[in-house]
Amino acid sequence: SLGNATVVDVGGGVGSMSLDLAKVFPDLSFVVEDLPVHIKEAKTVWDTAIPGALDSGRVQLTIHDFLTAQPVKDAAVYMLRNIL
């Protein structure tokens, strides 16, 4: 149990893994990081699957190249999956 923790989905695409976790663990917050093309598409995915998650701040969609320094510090989990 992580409680009210933050999970950073590094190179997360539209955030499908985070989306699945968000449905099961309502106390977690998520930062989905990826390149602009994926983040643009992610907004529609999240607005459809969990309305209000973006507006409430529970989920943040962030443009970020995982080959650069990680901007989110002190998250409970940094998830890297299928990024290479």
Secondary structure, DSSP 8 states (H G I E B T S, - for coil): ---S-EEEEET-TTTHHHHHHHHH-TT-EEEEEE-HHHHHHHHHHHHHHSTTTTTTTSEEEEE--TTS-----S-SEEEE-S--
